[in-house]
């Protein structure tokens, strides 16, 4: 199962997005990620979070469209993106594509990368898609094959342990 999660970071419209949407079995908007969905004329299957970043009119629109809404308190021990990743995992997602999780505030981008690298998501393939890069989280103990175009740059950055092979 492929899940597409919209976060509240920088997101420019991309021709690749339509292809990703066609492949996705489930679309989740993590709070302010719903603003991106509305702008792109996408109705998510699920909207979740403390809903402090979503435009009230957009929230009302999704409520009227019977989008499943999971509300959480503002004071919580998880970010809205973490809640979305947990839900996707609980629903059986094997591949999770994060849109709008990179760019803008570098601290939030870094936090989102580290969140995706958390061991509790080691059984999922998580890809963070940004404006000018994509980040694939590779967990240890699995064989990973990297396919790239001849002029495409690839960097391997170990976050927890050495890279071998």
N, C-alpha and C positions, 0 to 999 in steps of 0.2 A: 504494500500500500504506500502510495506517495502522498505526502501532506505538504501543502504550501502554507507558510505562515508569514503574514504581513506584520512587520514591526513598525515602530513610529520614527525610524531614522530617515535618512535621505533616500529618496526614491524618485528616479526619473523614469518616464515611460520608456519602454524598450520593446523592440519588435520581438525579442526572445520571450517576453512575458506571456504573449498569447500561446506560444508553444508549451510553456510550462503549465499554464492553466489547463490546456487540453489533456495533459498527462496526469494532473493532480486528481486524486480520489477525494480529497478533503481540503477545504480552504478555511483557515482560521485567521481571524483578525485579532491581534493582541492590542487591545485598547486603541491608541492613536493610529495603529495600522489600518483601522477602519476608515480613517480619513483618506488614506491612499486608495483603499478599495473603492470608495464612493467616487473619487476623482477619476478613477480608471473604469468606472461602470461595472464593477465586480461586486456581486453579492456573496459575502462569505457564508459558509455553512454555520460557522460558530463565531461569535464575538465574545471575548472574555477579557477580564481584568477589573481594575478598580474604576475604570471608565472616567478617569479624571482628564484624559487627553483627547477624548473624542468630542467632536462638535455636537452639541445637543440636538441640532436638527438632523444630523446624520444618524445619531442614536435613535431618534424617533422614527426615521425612515426604516431602519433595520428592524425595529420593534414591530412596525406595521407589516413588514414582509415576513414575519414569523421566523426570523433568524434566531437560532438558539443562542441565548445570552446567558453567560455564566458570570455573575457579579461577585466580586471579592472586595473585602474592606481595604481602605487605603493603607492601613497599618497591617502589614503582613511580612512574612519572612522570605518572600519570593518575588521576583520581578514578574511583570505581566508576561514577558517572553518566556520565562521559566515555567510559568503556569501553562502556557501554550505548548511548550515542548513536552511537559509532563502529560498533558491531555492527548497529544498526538501519539506519544509512546503508549499510553493506556489503551488507545484505540487501535493499536497494532501497526503503526507506521514503521516501515523499514527504511524509507527514504524521507528525509525532511529537508525542504528547501526554505531557507530564511531570506525573505525579501525585506529591505529597509532596516536591516540590522547593522549595517556598516555606514560610515560617513557621518559628517557632522561632528559631534563631540567624540574625540578620540577615546575618552575614558569609557563612554558607553559602548563604543565599537570594541574596545579591548575586553570589557566585561562580557559582551555578547560572545566573543570568540572563546573566552575561557569557560563560559557557561556551556557552549556547545561541546567543549572538550571534556566536560565533567564525565567521570566514569559511569554515572547512572545512564548515560546515553551511548555507552560503548557498543550496543547492539544495533544502533541506528546509523545510517549513512547521513551525515548532516553536511549540507552545503550552504555557505553564506554567500549570497550573490550581491555584489556592490556595483557601483557605477563603472569602475575601471579595473575590477578584479573579482575573482571568486576564491573562496577559501574552503577547502575540503578538510574536514577533521578526520585524521587517520588514527584510530586507536590501536595500541599494541596488541600483539597476539593474533592478528589477522594478516593475510596476504593482501597487499594493495598493488594494483597496476595503474600506472599513470600514463594516460594517453594524451598527447599534445600535438599541436600543429608544429611544423618545423621552425617557425619563427616565434613560437609562444615561449615565454619565460616561465619557469617553474622554480619555486623556492621551497625547500623543506626546512621547517623551523620546529625543532623539538620543544614541546612545552613541558614535558614531564620526564622524558627519558631519552636515551640515545636512539638515533636512527641507524638501522643496519640493513644491509641487503641492497 
